[in-house]
Each structure stands twice: as structure tokens, then as C-alpha cells.
Amino acid sequence: MKKRLYVVFLCFFLLAGCMPLLPPQEEEQPEQVEEEQEEQVVEAVPEVSTADRVYRSVLYDGSYMHGESRGFGSAVVYNRLDLEHLELGLQRIAMDYFDPDRYFFREGQFIKRDELNAWLMRYDAEKNPLGLNPPLAEGETMKEREERQPRFLSHILEHNYLVQDENGQFQLGGIVIGLSLNSVYHFRVEDEQGRYHFYEVPLSDEVVEQEGMKAAQEVVNRLRDESREDGVFQQIPIVVALFKEQPRDAAIPGHFFAKAEAEPGQDIQKWQKINERYYLFPSSEADEEARNEADQFQRFQDDIQTFFDSYIGVVGIGRYEDNQIQELSIDIQSSYEGKAEIVALSQYIANQLQERFTGKYKISVVVSSVSGKTEAIIVQNRGEEPFVHVLS
């Protein structure tokens, strides 16, 4: 069920910095750089009206430019919900520093894939001096060495924010870096018979925060290095945010808990706490800590359950900032006999959204079949009536 939950966030979140920005060139063909730079057309995607504040993306020769580490996150972040909320949440944080009316979005182009891999590995003075995770501890067995010095850093995500100069050319205006941190360190040890044994080490909030802030400053130092891009990163702000992943079996995503800005030419000066968390509906935790929304969701769930004779699964995830709900995503799974039933159910859901909830925050609903196919999407933006779209 939880694999379906992140669909809601993807369906309604549109992805829309000073040095000239050009795609990476092949090192073995330096003589072609000038010609390719002159021929390339760089432009922003057309502005689209939306209820959410979003960044416009930049296109290169009409194509979206993927990040240098595209697909890397899926290999290092176990929970897909964590990865999606790391990506989307990092853009929300960027809005505190880079105005979407002025800045444009591009996936990270400066931390190369091989470099990122080295940063995420353990430090080893000879084999991997770039590792940001701690070296193996001393111990008689590999299990002891892993347990005594767990890895805390799971992933590093880079976003670029661009501005247009007086000639309409796109320039780098800022960088945002997200550090995804383990709440539980999972590792395996191979025995003499070639069999793997799996273990886990919970990490305290204090250790995660301390190590995350230390790693963040080191990442800023490396980006500021004069040898990187001729030292141009000395001239722009670098924003860093810390994200704590949930345990692997969790049905809700992790959350950001701290952010900071390193102004041009400066180190990180001050960290700001982020009070963000997610609740699963229904759950005992939501009943205790988000009682108002839990009651509203329960009544909504009861309404939906009575619509068909057969069972309908209804699960929600609420995102909270400073203890106030900001958005609610709901996944409804149902068996049905025809498209008319889906149309009727979608209309009924839209009506009950207005009846059971306050309308003061965004609610997104995905209706799917038991096989996982999305059948309908219902969205109610803050202060607006629901919009219903039934897929053909």
C-alpha cells in the first residue's frame, strides 16, 4: 500500500544562482566546447498557472537536463517515500532563499556521479580519502567494526537555481544541497561459508544531527574549493538542509529537521531548526498527536467504506509544519465492476472532502484498483472546490 502513497505527490508537484551554464563537455574533445556553447539554445519552460508556488525548469536545446547523479538515489535510499520527499521538500526549502518568481530550477550538475559515490563511502586514508562516512572501527569481527562505527550519511542531493542576466542568459545564482541521514544503519556480514547475516544499528537524534552538520560544512568546503570550476562557487550562496530517513518498514516518509545558508565566500554561520513531520491516518500516533485531523479522516473513511458493499482501503499521509497540517494525501484502493462505479465513487469522494475537512489545506486523493492501476485523481486546493479527473 505505501508504494502507492507517493504517487499523489508526483501527480501535482510541477518542477519548474553567477557563471554561464552549459552541459558537461567531454574532456577528450576540448576543441568542440566553444562551438557547442554557441549553438546551444537555453530557455525556460513556459509558465503554467497552478495553485502551488513552483519553480520553472530550464531546457537545453528543448530538452530537460537530468542531474549528474540521476538514478543514484534509488540505489542508496531504501524507502521510495524518503527519496520522493527528499526531492520535493528540498525545493520547498529553496523557496525560503531563492524566489520562484526570479529563480529557475535545474537538477544538480556539479557533483559528479563517481565523486558522489566516493563521498558516501567510508573514509579510508589510502583507498578513499574523500569518504564522509566514518572509517571502520577497531574490533575482532566485521560485525563489531560495523556496529561500533555506523554509517550515518545515506545520500547527497544537489539542486541548482538559476537567474537571467540583462541579456537573458541563464547564470548560476545558488545551490541547494540535501543530506539524507540514516535513522537506522543496516549492514550485512558474510561468514566463512559465504552466507550473509543482516544487522541494524539505531542512531540517536543527537548523533544524526551532529554528524549531519559536520558533513554539511565539509560539503560546502569542497564546493568552495578554488580548484572546482575555477572557484566560482565562492561567489554564490550555498544552502544545506538535513533530512532524517524513516526506518525501512515505516509507512510514512522521513523529514527535514535543520537548514542553513553559507553566504558567498563564507562558511555555514547558523543552523535553523525545521519542525516538520508526517502522520499516517489511521494510526494510534495520529489519534494522540493529530486528534483533529484524525477525527476528520475517520469520518471520511467511514463514509467511503459505506459507498460499496465490498471493502475499500483508505489510507492517508499528512505533512505538518510547526504542528500545523499543510497537506494531506489519501490513497483509496477498491475493487469495482465498471467505469461507472469509479465515476460515482470519485464524485462521492469530492463531495465528502468538502463535508468532512476544513478546506484550509491541500488534499489529494488517488483512487486505484486492487492491481495498482490509477483510476481517478481528486484534488482540493486550499479554499477551492475539488477537481475530479477520471482516467480513461
C-alpha positions as CSV (number, residue, x, y, z in Angstrom):
1,M,0.0,0.0,0.0
2,K,2.7,2.5,0.9
3,K,4.3,2.2,-2.5
4,R,1.2,3.9,-3.9
5,L,1.2,6.8,-1.5
6,Y,4.0,8.8,-3.1
7,V,2.0,8.9,-6.4
8,V,-0.1,11.8,-5.1
9,F,2.9,14.0,-4.5
10,L,4.2,13.3,-8.0
11,C,0.9,14.0,-9.8
12,F,0.6,17.5,-8.6
13,F,4.1,18.9,-8.0
14,L,5.5,20.6,-11.1
15,L,9.2,21.1,-11.2
16,A,9.6,24.3,-12.7
17,G,22.4,31.2,-8.6
18,C,27.0,33.7,-11.4
19,M,28.6,31.8,-14.3
20,P,27.3,30.7,-17.8
21,L,25.6,27.3,-17.6
22,L,26.3,24.7,-20.2
23,P,26.0,21.0,-20.3
24,P,29.1,19.0,-19.3
25,Q,31.6,18.6,-22.2
26,E,33.6,15.5,-23.0
27,E,37.2,16.1,-21.7
28,E,38.7,14.4,-24.7
29,Q,37.1,17.0,-27.1
30,P,38.0,20.4,-25.7
31,E,38.2,21.9,-29.2
32,Q,34.4,21.4,-29.6
33,V,33.4,23.3,-26.4
34,E,33.2,26.8,-28.0
35,E,31.2,25.7,-31.0
36,E,28.7,23.7,-28.9
37,Q,28.3,26.6,-26.5
38,E,27.4,28.9,-29.3
39,E,24.9,26.5,-30.9
40,Q,23.0,25.5,-27.8
41,V,19.6,27.1,-27.0
42,V,18.9,27.5,-23.3
43,E,15.3,28.5,-22.3
44,A,12.8,28.2,-19.5
45,V,9.7,26.1,-19.8
46,P,6.5,28.1,-20.4
47,E,4.9,29.4,-17.3
48,V,1.9,27.4,-16.2
49,S,-0.9,28.6,-13.9
50,T,-1.0,26.4,-10.7
51,A,-2.3,26.7,-7.2
52,D,1.2,25.8,-5.8
53,R,4.3,28.0,-6.0
54,V,6.7,26.1,-8.2
55,Y,10.0,26.7,-10.0
56,R,10.1,26.8,-13.8
57,S,12.7,24.4,-15.2
58,V,15.4,25.3,-17.7
59,L,15.6,23.4,-21.0
60,Y,18.7,22.9,-23.1
61,D,18.0,22.6,-26.8
62,G,14.4,21.9,-25.9
63,S,15.2,19.0,-23.5
64,Y,15.2,18.7,-19.8
65,M,18.7,18.3,-18.3
66,H,18.9,15.4,-15.9
67,G,21.2,15.6,-12.9
68,E,24.6,14.1,-12.8
69,S,23.5,11.6,-10.2
70,R,20.3,10.6,-11.9
71,G,19.0,7.3,-10.5
72,F,21.7,7.2,-7.9
73,G,19.2,7.9,-5.0
74,S,17.3,4.8,-5.7
75,A,20.4,2.7,-5.1
76,V,21.2,4.3,-1.7
77,V,17.9,5.3,-0.2
78,Y,15.9,2.2,0.6
79,N,12.4,3.8,1.1
80,R,11.0,5.4,-2.0
81,L,8.8,7.6,0.1
82,D,12.0,9.0,1.7
83,L,13.5,9.7,-1.7
84,E,10.5,11.5,-3.1
85,H,10.1,13.7,0.0
86,L,13.8,14.5,0.0
87,E,13.5,15.8,-3.6
88,L,10.2,17.7,-3.2
89,G,11.0,19.0,0.3
90,L,14.3,20.4,-0.9
91,Q,12.5,22.6,-3.3
92,R,10.2,23.9,-0.6
93,I,13.2,24.8,1.5
94,A,14.8,26.5,-1.5
95,M,11.9,28.9,-1.7
96,D,13.0,30.4,1.6
97,Y,16.2,31.6,-0.1
98,F,15.5,31.7,-3.9
99,D,12.3,33.4,-5.0
100,P,10.4,31.2,-7.6
101,D,9.4,34.5,-9.4
102,R,13.1,35.2,-10.1
103,Y,14.9,31.9,-10.0
104,F,14.7,28.8,-12.2
105,F,15.3,25.2,-11.4
106,R,17.8,22.7,-12.7
107,E,18.9,19.3,-11.4
108,G,22.5,19.3,-10.0
109,Q,25.3,19.3,-12.5
110,F,28.4,19.8,-10.4
111,I,28.8,16.9,-8.0
112,K,29.7,14.1,-10.5
113,R,28.4,10.6,-10.0
114,D,31.8,9.0,-9.2
115,E,32.6,11.8,-6.8
116,L,29.3,11.4,-5.0
117,N,29.9,7.7,-4.6
118,A,33.3,8.4,-3.1
119,W,31.8,10.9,-0.7
120,L,29.1,8.5,0.5
121,M,31.6,5.6,1.2
122,R,33.6,5.2,4.4
123,Y,36.7,7.3,4.9
124,D,39.9,5.4,4.2
125,A,43.2,7.3,4.2
126,E,44.6,5.2,1.4
127,K,41.6,3.8,-0.5
128,N,39.0,6.6,-0.1
129,P,40.3,9.8,1.5
130,L,37.1,11.6,0.2
131,G,34.7,9.4,2.3
132,L,32.3,11.4,4.5
133,N,31.2,8.4,6.5
134,P,33.4,7.3,9.3
135,P,36.1,4.6,8.9
136,L,35.5,1.1,10.2
137,A,36.1,0.9,13.9
138,E,38.6,-1.5,15.6
139,G,37.2,-4.9,16.5
140,E,37.8,-8.6,16.3
141,T,34.9,-9.3,13.8
142,M,33.5,-7.3,11.0
143,K,30.2,-7.1,12.8
144,E,31.9,-5.4,15.7
145,R,33.7,-3.0,13.4
146,E,30.5,-2.0,11.7
147,E,28.4,-1.7,14.8
148,R,30.9,0.5,16.7
149,Q,31.2,3.0,13.8
150,P,27.9,3.0,11.9
151,R,27.4,5.0,8.7
152,F,25.2,8.0,9.1
153,L,25.2,9.6,5.6
154,S,22.9,7.9,3.1
155,H,22.7,10.3,0.1
156,I,23.5,13.8,-1.1
157,L,21.2,15.6,-3.4
158,E,22.2,18.7,-5.4
159,H,19.8,21.3,-6.9
160,N,20.8,24.3,-9.0
161,Y,19.0,27.6,-9.0
162,L,19.5,29.9,-12.0
163,V,18.8,33.6,-12.8
164,Q,18.7,35.5,-16.1
165,D,21.1,38.4,-16.6
166,E,20.4,41.6,-18.6
167,N,21.0,39.7,-21.8
168,G,18.5,36.9,-21.0
169,Q,21.3,34.4,-20.4
170,F,20.9,31.9,-17.5
171,Q,23.5,32.1,-14.8
172,L,24.0,30.1,-11.6
173,G,22.5,32.0,-8.7
174,G,22.7,29.4,-5.9
175,I,23.0,25.8,-4.9
176,V,20.9,23.8,-2.5
177,I,22.3,20.6,-1.0
178,G,20.2,18.0,0.8
179,L,21.9,15.5,3.1
180,S,19.9,12.4,3.7
181,L,20.8,10.7,7.0
182,N,20.1,7.3,8.4
183,S,17.9,6.8,11.5
184,V,18.9,3.1,11.4
185,Y,22.1,1.8,9.9
186,H,21.6,-1.5,8.1
187,F,24.6,-3.7,7.2
188,R,25.4,-7.3,6.3
189,V,28.3,-9.5,7.1
190,E,29.4,-12.6,5.1
191,D,30.6,-15.6,7.1
192,E,33.1,-18.2,6.1
193,Q,30.5,-20.3,4.3
194,G,29.5,-17.3,2.1
195,R,26.2,-16.8,3.9
196,Y,25.1,-13.2,4.6
197,H,23.9,-12.1,8.0
198,F,21.9,-8.9,8.3
199,Y,22.1,-6.4,11.2
200,E,20.9,-3.0,12.1
201,V,22.1,-0.2,14.5
202,P,19.6,2.6,15.6
203,L,21.2,6.1,15.5
204,S,20.2,8.7,18.1
205,D,18.8,12.1,17.0
206,E,21.8,13.7,18.7
207,V,24.3,11.7,16.6
208,V,22.4,12.2,13.4
209,E,22.3,16.0,13.9
210,Q,25.9,16.3,15.0
211,E,27.3,14.2,12.2
212,G,25.0,15.7,9.6
213,M,26.0,19.3,10.4
214,K,29.7,18.3,10.3
215,A,29.3,16.7,6.9
216,A,27.3,19.7,5.6
217,Q,30.2,22.0,6.4
218,E,32.7,19.7,4.7
219,V,30.5,19.6,1.6
220,V,30.4,23.4,1.5
221,N,34.2,23.5,1.9
222,R,34.6,21.1,-1.1
223,L,32.3,23.1,-3.3
224,R,34.1,26.3,-2.3
225,D,37.5,24.9,-3.3
226,E,39.3,27.1,-5.7
227,S,40.1,24.2,-8.0
228,R,36.4,23.4,-8.6
229,E,35.0,25.3,-11.6
230,D,37.8,27.9,-11.2
231,G,36.5,28.9,-7.7
232,V,33.2,30.3,-9.0
233,F,31.3,28.7,-6.1
234,Q,32.9,31.3,-3.8
235,Q,30.6,33.9,-5.4
236,I,27.2,32.2,-4.7
237,P,25.2,31.2,-1.7
238,I,25.0,27.5,-0.8
239,V,22.0,26.3,1.2
240,V,22.2,23.0,3.0
241,A,19.3,21.0,4.6
242,L,19.4,17.9,6.7
243,F,16.9,15.1,6.2
244,K,16.3,12.2,8.5
245,E,15.1,9.0,6.9
246,Q,12.5,6.7,8.4
247,P,13.2,3.1,9.4
248,R,12.8,0.7,6.4
249,D,9.5,-0.7,7.4
250,A,7.9,2.7,8.0
251,A,4.7,3.7,6.2
252,I,5.5,7.4,6.3
253,P,8.5,9.3,4.9
254,G,11.3,10.9,6.7
255,H,11.5,14.7,7.4
256,F,13.8,17.7,7.2
257,F,15.0,18.9,10.6
258,A,17.6,21.6,10.0
259,K,18.7,24.1,7.3
260,A,21.5,26.7,6.9
261,E,22.9,29.1,4.4
262,A,26.6,29.7,3.6
263,E,26.7,33.1,2.1
264,P,29.1,33.8,-0.8
265,G,32.6,33.1,0.3
266,Q,31.5,32.2,3.8
267,D,31.1,29.0,5.9
268,I,27.8,28.0,7.5
269,Q,27.2,30.5,10.2
270,K,23.9,29.4,11.9
271,W,21.6,26.4,11.7
272,Q,17.8,26.8,11.8
273,K,15.6,24.0,13.1
274,I,12.8,22.7,10.9
275,N,9.7,21.4,12.7
276,E,8.4,19.0,10.0
277,R,6.9,15.6,10.4
278,Y,4.4,13.2,8.9
279,Y,1.4,11.3,10.3
280,L,-0.2,8.1,9.0
281,F,-4.0,8.0,9.0
282,P,-5.4,6.0,10.6
283,S,-2.9,5.3,13.3
284,S,-2.6,5.4,17.1
285,E,0.1,8.1,16.8
286,A,-2.2,10.3,14.8
287,D,-5.1,9.7,17.2
288,E,-2.8,11.0,20.0
289,E,-0.9,13.8,18.4
290,A,-3.1,15.0,15.5
291,R,-6.5,14.4,17.0
292,N,-8.5,16.9,15.0
293,E,-7.4,15.6,11.6
294,A,-7.6,12.0,12.8
295,D,-11.3,12.5,13.7
296,Q,-12.0,14.1,10.3
297,F,-10.2,11.4,8.5
298,Q,-12.1,8.7,10.4
299,R,-15.4,10.1,9.5
300,F,-14.3,10.4,5.9
301,Q,-13.1,6.8,5.9
302,D,-16.4,5.6,7.3
303,D,-18.2,7.5,4.6
304,I,-16.1,5.8,1.8
305,Q,-16.4,2.4,3.4
306,T,-20.2,2.5,3.2
307,F,-20.2,3.5,-0.5
308,F,-19.7,0.0,-1.9
309,D,-20.7,-3.4,-0.4
310,S,-17.1,-4.6,-0.9
311,Y,-14.2,-3.4,1.2
312,I,-12.5,-0.1,0.2
313,G,-9.0,0.6,1.6
314,V,-8.4,4.2,2.7
315,V,-5.0,5.4,3.9
316,G,-3.7,8.9,4.3
317,I,-0.4,10.7,5.0
318,G,-0.5,14.3,6.5
319,R,2.5,16.6,6.3
320,Y,2.9,19.0,9.2
321,E,5.0,22.1,9.8
322,D,5.2,23.7,13.2
323,N,2.4,21.4,14.3
324,Q,0.0,22.6,11.6
325,I,-1.1,20.4,8.8
326,Q,0.0,21.6,5.4
327,E,-1.3,18.9,3.0
328,L,-3.0,15.5,3.1
329,S,-2.6,12.8,0.6
330,I,-5.0,9.9,0.5
331,D,-4.8,6.6,-1.3
332,I,-8.0,4.7,-1.9
333,Q,-8.0,1.2,-3.3
334,S,-11.1,-0.5,-4.4
335,S,-12.4,-3.4,-6.4
336,Y,-15.1,-2.4,-8.9
337,E,-17.1,-3.8,-11.8
338,G,-17.1,-0.9,-14.2
339,K,-16.0,2.6,-15.0
340,A,-19.4,4.0,-13.9
341,E,-18.6,2.9,-10.4
342,I,-15.3,4.8,-10.4
343,V,-17.1,7.9,-11.7
344,A,-19.7,7.7,-9.0
345,L,-17.1,6.9,-6.3
346,S,-14.9,9.9,-7.4
347,Q,-17.9,12.2,-7.3
348,Y,-18.8,11.0,-3.8
349,I,-15.2,11.5,-2.6
350,A,-15.2,15.0,-3.9
351,N,-18.4,15.8,-2.0
352,Q,-17.1,14.2,1.2
353,L,-13.9,16.1,1.1
354,Q,-15.9,19.3,1.4
355,E,-18.2,17.8,4.1
356,R,-15.5,16.3,6.4
357,F,-12.5,18.6,6.1
358,T,-11.9,22.3,6.7
359,G,-10.6,23.2,3.3
360,K,-7.7,25.1,4.8
361,Y,-5.1,22.8,3.3
362,K,-4.5,20.9,0.1
363,I,-5.9,17.4,-0.1
364,S,-5.0,15.0,-2.9
365,V,-6.7,11.7,-3.5
366,V,-5.6,8.8,-5.8
367,V,-8.2,6.1,-6.5
368,S,-6.7,2.8,-7.7
369,S,-7.7,-0.7,-8.5
370,V,-6.6,-3.7,-6.4
371,S,-4.0,-4.3,-9.2
372,G,-2.5,-0.9,-8.5
373,K,-3.7,0.9,-11.6
374,T,-4.6,4.5,-11.0
375,E,-8.3,5.1,-11.9
376,A,-9.0,8.6,-10.7
377,I,-7.4,11.7,-9.1
378,I,-9.2,14.2,-6.9
379,V,-7.6,17.4,-5.7
380,Q,-9.0,20.0,-3.4
381,N,-6.7,23.0,-3.1
382,R,-6.8,25.4,-0.1
383,G,-10.1,27.3,-0.2
384,E,-11.3,25.8,-3.5
385,E,-13.7,23.2,-4.6
386,P,-12.4,19.7,-5.5
387,F,-11.3,18.9,-9.1
388,V,-12.0,15.4,-10.3
389,H,-10.2,13.6,-13.1
390,V,-11.2,10.0,-14.0
391,L,-8.6,8.3,-16.2
392,S,-9.9,6.6,-19.3
